[in-house]
Amino acid sequence: MRLVYLLLIGFSTGQYLTPSLGSSSMMPVPGGLAHQISGARKVAPVSHQFDVVSLRRSKSDTSWRIGVSLDDYHAIGVPLWRSILKAYFPPSIQSRELIQNAPDWVWNDPFDFIGTVGESGLSKWQEQRSRLIFLGDDSLLEEMLRNAIQDRCGLSIHRVPAKTHGYALVVGKGKRIQNSLKSSASSLTAPPNALAIQGGGRQRATDQSNSYYQTSMQAFAGDLTFMLGVQVQVKTGLSGTYDFTLPHREDQTGEGGQSAGNTGAKLDPIPWNVGALGLELKSIDIPVEAIVIDQIHRPRPN
């Protein structure tokens, strides 16, 4: 399933579509729960930037595409708001409702935006690209996009409180977790093909399930955030680390169009049976920060 997810987020030189770009929530991937819950990141002054930036009104006749390659960020035939979201928000809360006071051209006019990484920055870029694909960490890309958009479009913003939809991970009512969540043995060695996940622990995915090793509930919630593309907050009250297997759902939806183990869902059903672990995902509103555009102009010529 993680392979499918990686194809969806499209970090390749080819085209990909992020299904939620046209809806109220973006696809995956988290860059750590702490900054995601707070919304737009409050960061130190930028110190990384693209070596060459091309940002101009699109004349492309092909379908739009957006992603990163080994040496660039590219958004072809794409309105600028999509890149602004990537510059200021982690993937799991990239909802267009979090941009306020943008002029019409930011929403509607297609642009070709290519940021090329210079030779001196390639090593760090490619390291970060791997972290983005496997851990959902896109902090370097955000920083470089902010720098480019501020330089070329004079963008200035301030932040205001807002809310976004997400999930709370809780112990299910009347559910027993002793048989599904086993305290990790310190001597247990995860399989060599298990991937490190954000927050500690490891995960190995198959067509039938995702197996976790020495994983805390906080790290598990972070991995769910990565895979689902929406915020998951921990409300289980469970401490320590666990070994467990998260099975995939066969029918993808439960009674009433919701996933088993998911209650009060306002979001799309998930392809994993969290209920099999004695846990539930409850739909909640999560406080974040939106950005309000104070100033922006059309890109100045290259």
Backbone torsions as a table, in degrees:
resi	resn	phi	psi	omega
1	MET	NA	-36.4	-179.9
2	ARG	-64.0	-34.6	177.6
3	LEU	-61.1	-43.6	177.4
4	VAL	-59.7	-42.2	179.7
5	TYR	-61.6	-42.3	-178.8
6	LEU	-64.6	-35.4	176.8
7	LEU	-66.2	-36.5	179.8
8	LEU	-64.9	-39.9	-177.6
9	ILE	-77.3	-14.1	161.8
10	GLY	73.1	36.8	-179.8
11	PHE	-87.9	81.7	179.2
12	SER	-151.8	179.9	178.9
13	THR	-83.7	-7.6	-178.4
14	GLY	-92.4	-173.1	-177.2
15	GLN	-79.1	144.8	165.2
16	TYR	-145.0	159.9	177.4
17	LEU	-118.9	135.3	174.0
18	THR	-98.9	106.7	-169.0
19	PRO	-52.2	-36.6	-173.5
20	SER	-83.3	2.0	178.7
21	LEU	-61.5	-29.4	179.7
22	GLY	-96.6	6.9	-179.1
23	SER	-124.6	-156.6	-172.6
24	SER	-93.1	-0.3	178.8
25	SER	-145.9	150.5	-175.6
26	MET	-98.5	163.5	172.6
27	MET	-74.3	174.5	-170.3
28	PRO	-55.5	150.2	84.4
29	VAL	176.2	124.9	-163.7
30	PRO	-70.0	155.6	170.7
31	GLY	-120.7	40.6	-179.6
32	GLY	101.1	134.7	-172.4
33	LEU	-65.8	-35.5	-172.7
34	ALA	-58.3	-50.1	-176.8
35	HIS	-77.6	-24.1	-178.9
36	GLN	-69.2	-39.5	-177.2
37	ILE	-66.8	-31.1	-178.7
38	SER	-81.9	-6.9	178.0
39	GLY	88.5	-135.1	-179.0
40	ALA	-58.3	134.8	-175.0
41	ARG	-73.0	139.0	172.3
42	LYS	-98.1	111.3	-168.4
43	VAL	-124.2	163.8	174.9
44	ALA	-71.1	163.0	178.1
45	PRO	-52.8	142.0	-174.8
46	VAL	-64.2	143.9	177.2
47	SER	-131.5	-4.2	178.4
48	HIS	-119.4	140.3	179.4
49	GLN	-150.5	158.7	176.5
50	PHE	-65.7	148.8	177.3
51	ASP	-72.3	-40.2	177.8
52	VAL	-134.8	133.5	176.7
53	VAL	-121.7	125.8	172.2
54	SER	-116.2	118.6	-178.4
55	LEU	-139.2	105.8	-175.3
56	ARG	-147.6	161.1	178.6
57	ARG	-57.9	133.4	-173.9
58	SER	-75.5	138.5	171.2
59	LYS	-120.1	14.9	-176.5
60	SER	-71.8	137.3	177.2
61	ASP	-94.7	-5.3	-178.5
62	THR	-88.8	168.4	178.6
63	SER	-68.5	155.5	-175.2
64	TRP	-69.3	155.5	175.7
65	ARG	-150.6	152.3	-178.2
66	ILE	-151.6	137.3	-179.3
67	GLY	168.8	-167.3	176.3
68	VAL	-129.2	147.6	174.5
69	SER	-114.9	-167.9	-179.6
70	LEU	-66.1	-19.5	-177.4
71	ASP	-142.0	14.8	178.5
72	ASP	-157.4	164.7	164.1
73	TYR	-108.8	135.4	179.5
74	HIS	-137.6	135.3	174.5
75	ALA	-135.6	99.2	-171.3
76	ILE	-105.4	125.4	-179.7
77	GLY	69.0	30.7	-171.9
78	VAL	-120.1	132.8	174.2
79	PRO	-59.0	152.6	-172.1
80	LEU	-67.2	-23.5	-177.1
81	TRP	-60.6	-29.9	179.3
82	ARG	-65.0	-41.4	178.6
83	SER	-71.4	-33.4	177.1
84	ILE	-63.7	-41.8	176.6
85	LEU	-58.3	-45.1	-180.0
86	LYS	-65.6	-26.6	-178.5
87	ALA	-77.4	-25.5	-171.3
88	TYR	-120.6	-9.3	-176.2
89	PHE	-135.6	147.0	172.4
90	PRO	-68.2	157.5	-173.1
91	PRO	-55.4	-34.3	-172.7
92	SER	-72.1	-13.4	178.1
93	ILE	-126.3	28.6	-179.8
94	GLN	-80.5	76.3	177.7
95	SER	-107.0	135.4	-176.3
96	ARG	-63.4	-21.6	177.5
97	GLU	-65.4	-13.3	-179.6
98	LEU	-87.2	2.3	171.3
99	ILE	-110.0	122.6	-178.2
100	GLN	-120.6	150.3	174.2
101	ASN	66.8	29.3	176.8
102	ALA	-85.4	140.0	176.4
103	PRO	-67.6	161.6	-175.2
104	ASP	-57.0	-37.4	-175.6
105	TRP	-65.4	-27.5	177.6
106	VAL	-64.5	-35.4	-179.4
107	TRP	-82.3	-33.2	-165.1
108	ASN	-111.0	-31.8	-173.1
109	ASP	-80.8	126.4	179.2
110	PRO	-77.7	140.8	178.1
111	PHE	-129.2	154.9	168.2
112	ASP	-104.3	113.4	-176.1
113	PHE	-118.8	113.2	177.5
114	ILE	-126.9	119.7	175.1
115	GLY	-111.4	116.6	-176.2
116	THR	-101.6	135.2	-178.9
117	VAL	-89.4	130.4	179.1
118	GLY	-73.3	165.2	-176.5
119	GLU	-57.7	-37.0	-176.8
120	SER	-68.9	-21.1	-178.6
121	GLY	-104.6	1.2	-174.0
122	LEU	-63.3	-41.0	-176.4
123	SER	-61.2	-47.6	179.7
124	LYS	-66.6	-40.0	179.4
125	TRP	-60.7	-47.1	-177.5
126	GLN	-70.0	-33.1	174.2
127	GLU	-64.1	-44.7	179.7
128	GLN	-66.4	-36.4	178.7
129	ARG	-60.6	-40.5	176.8
130	SER	-65.8	-38.9	178.8
131	ARG	-66.6	-35.4	178.2
132	LEU	-65.5	-44.6	-176.8
133	ILE	-67.2	-43.8	-172.5
134	PHE	-98.6	-22.4	-177.7
135	LEU	-123.8	-5.8	179.1
136	GLY	75.2	21.0	-178.1
137	ASP	-95.4	110.1	-177.7
138	ASP	-119.7	26.4	-173.5
139	SER	-62.5	-36.5	179.9
140	LEU	-67.2	-44.3	178.1
141	LEU	-60.0	-45.3	178.4
142	GLU	-55.9	-47.5	-177.6
143	GLU	-60.7	-43.8	-178.2
144	MET	-69.9	-36.5	177.3
145	LEU	-67.2	-43.3	177.5
146	ARG	-57.2	-46.4	-178.0
147	ASN	-60.8	-44.0	-177.7
148	ALA	-67.2	-44.8	-176.8
149	ILE	-69.7	-38.9	177.4
150	GLN	-63.8	-38.8	-179.2
151	ASP	-71.0	-44.9	-172.7
152	ARG	-85.6	-25.6	-174.5
153	CYS	-121.7	2.3	179.3
154	GLY	60.7	32.5	-175.6
155	LEU	-69.1	129.1	169.4
156	SER	-132.6	144.1	-174.8
157	ILE	-140.5	164.4	162.8
158	HIS	-134.0	167.2	-173.1
159	ARG	-111.8	147.4	177.5
160	VAL	-136.2	154.4	178.7
161	PRO	-63.2	144.9	177.3
162	ALA	-153.4	-178.7	177.2
163	LYS	-135.1	151.5	173.9
164	THR	-137.2	156.3	179.8
165	HIS	-77.7	147.1	177.5
166	GLY	-161.0	-164.2	-179.7
167	TYR	-127.6	150.1	166.6
168	ALA	-107.4	128.6	176.6
169	LEU	-89.7	116.2	-174.4
170	VAL	-131.1	162.8	171.4
171	VAL	-77.0	129.8	-177.8
172	GLY	-67.4	146.2	179.4
173	LYS	-62.8	127.2	178.1
174	GLY	71.5	9.0	-178.1
175	LYS	-89.5	145.2	175.0
176	ARG	-105.1	129.0	-177.1
177	ILE	-107.5	-4.9	-174.0
178	GLN	-61.2	-34.2	-176.2
179	ASN	-85.7	-15.1	-176.2
180	SER	-107.4	-30.3	177.7
181	LEU	-113.0	109.8	-178.4
182	LYS	-106.6	131.0	177.8
183	SER	-56.4	134.7	-175.8
184	SER	-66.3	137.4	171.0
185	ALA	-86.3	130.2	-176.4
186	SER	-60.5	-23.5	-177.8
187	SER	-87.8	-7.5	-177.4
188	LEU	-68.6	132.0	177.5
189	THR	-107.2	125.5	178.6
190	ALA	-69.4	150.5	177.0
191	PRO	-56.1	149.9	-177.3
192	PRO	-62.5	-23.1	179.7
193	ASN	-92.5	8.6	175.8
194	ALA	-77.5	136.1	-176.1
195	LEU	-92.1	141.6	172.5
196	ALA	-67.0	142.3	178.4
197	ILE	-119.9	159.1	-179.2
198	GLN	-59.7	129.6	177.9
199	GLY	93.3	2.4	179.6
200	GLY	101.1	159.7	-176.1
201	GLY	90.8	172.7	-179.1
202	ARG	-138.1	157.7	-177.5
203	GLN	-140.3	137.5	175.3
204	ARG	-124.7	125.0	-176.4
205	ALA	-104.5	140.2	170.6
206	THR	-127.9	-177.7	178.6
207	ASP	-69.2	-20.6	-176.4
208	GLN	-103.5	-22.9	-172.4
209	SER	-164.4	167.6	169.9
210	ASN	-116.7	122.3	179.8
211	SER	-101.4	133.9	-177.8
212	TYR	-115.3	144.7	-177.5
213	TYR	-131.8	130.9	177.5
214	GLN	48.1	50.8	-173.2
215	THR	-116.5	127.6	175.3
216	SER	-79.3	164.9	176.1
217	MET	-64.4	-33.4	177.5
218	GLN	-64.0	-44.0	178.9
219	ALA	-67.7	-37.4	177.9
220	PHE	-63.0	-44.4	177.0
221	ALA	-61.2	-38.2	177.4
222	GLY	-63.6	-38.9	179.4
223	ASP	-71.0	-36.8	174.0
224	LEU	-62.5	-40.6	176.0
225	THR	-58.2	-45.3	179.3
226	PHE	-59.9	-47.3	-173.7
227	MET	-76.6	-35.6	-177.3
228	LEU	-85.2	-29.3	-177.4
229	GLY	80.9	16.7	173.6
230	VAL	-135.8	156.0	-178.4
231	GLN	-65.0	134.5	172.1
232	VAL	-123.6	120.1	178.3
233	GLN	-104.4	145.0	-177.6
234	VAL	-86.2	124.1	175.9
235	LYS	-134.0	29.8	-175.0
236	THR	-84.8	-27.2	-173.1
237	GLY	74.3	9.8	-178.4
238	LEU	-95.0	129.8	177.4
239	SER	-109.6	174.7	179.9
240	GLY	84.5	-174.4	178.9
241	THR	-119.0	154.0	-172.5
242	TYR	-135.8	158.0	169.2
243	ASP	-113.8	128.4	-177.1
244	PHE	-161.8	165.0	179.2
245	THR	-122.2	125.0	179.1
246	LEU	-98.0	107.8	-177.6
247	PRO	-77.6	151.2	172.9
248	HIS	-78.8	148.3	173.7
249	ARG	-78.1	145.2	179.0
250	GLU	-84.2	-37.3	-175.6
251	ASP	-101.9	-3.9	178.2
252	GLN	71.0	-26.3	179.5
253	THR	-132.9	151.7	176.5
254	GLY	-104.6	-163.1	-178.1
255	GLU	-59.8	134.7	178.8
256	GLY	74.1	17.9	177.3
257	GLY	81.6	7.6	178.7
258	GLN	-106.5	156.8	177.5
259	SER	-74.8	145.5	174.1
260	ALA	-61.4	135.0	-177.5
261	GLY	87.8	-4.1	177.0
262	ASN	-110.2	128.8	-179.1
263	THR	-122.9	145.9	178.1
264	GLY	62.1	33.0	-171.2
265	ALA	-69.6	125.2	169.1
266	LYS	-100.3	-10.5	-173.0
267	LEU	-105.6	175.0	-179.1
268	ASP	-65.9	147.3	175.7
269	PRO	-59.0	153.0	-178.9
270	ILE	-104.9	155.3	-176.9
271	PRO	-88.9	13.0	178.6
272	TRP	-120.7	143.3	-177.8
273	ASN	-91.2	80.4	179.5
274	VAL	-62.0	-30.7	179.2
275	GLY	-60.2	-27.3	179.2
276	ALA	-65.9	-17.9	178.0
277	LEU	-91.3	-0.4	-174.3
278	GLY	81.2	15.5	-178.0
279	LEU	-115.4	165.2	175.3
280	GLU	-137.6	155.2	171.7
281	LEU	-111.5	116.1	179.3
282	LYS	-105.4	132.4	179.8
283	SER	-69.8	131.1	-179.5
284	ILE	-140.7	165.7	169.5
285	ASP	-96.9	132.9	-176.9
286	ILE	-113.2	127.9	177.9
287	PRO	-66.3	133.2	175.8
288	VAL	-139.1	-170.6	174.1
289	GLU	-124.1	128.3	171.8
290	ALA	-87.5	162.0	173.4
291	ILE	-107.3	138.4	175.1
292	VAL	-109.5	123.9	-178.6
293	ILE	-78.5	117.9	177.4
294	ASP	-88.1	-33.5	-177.6
295	GLN	-156.6	137.3	172.4
296	ILE	-162.7	142.8	175.2
297	HIS	-129.4	163.1	178.5
298	ARG	-59.1	150.5	-176.1
299	PRO	-54.6	132.2	174.6
300	ARG	-71.1	153.6	-177.2
301	PRO	-58.5	151.6	176.4
302	ASN	-62.8	NA	NA
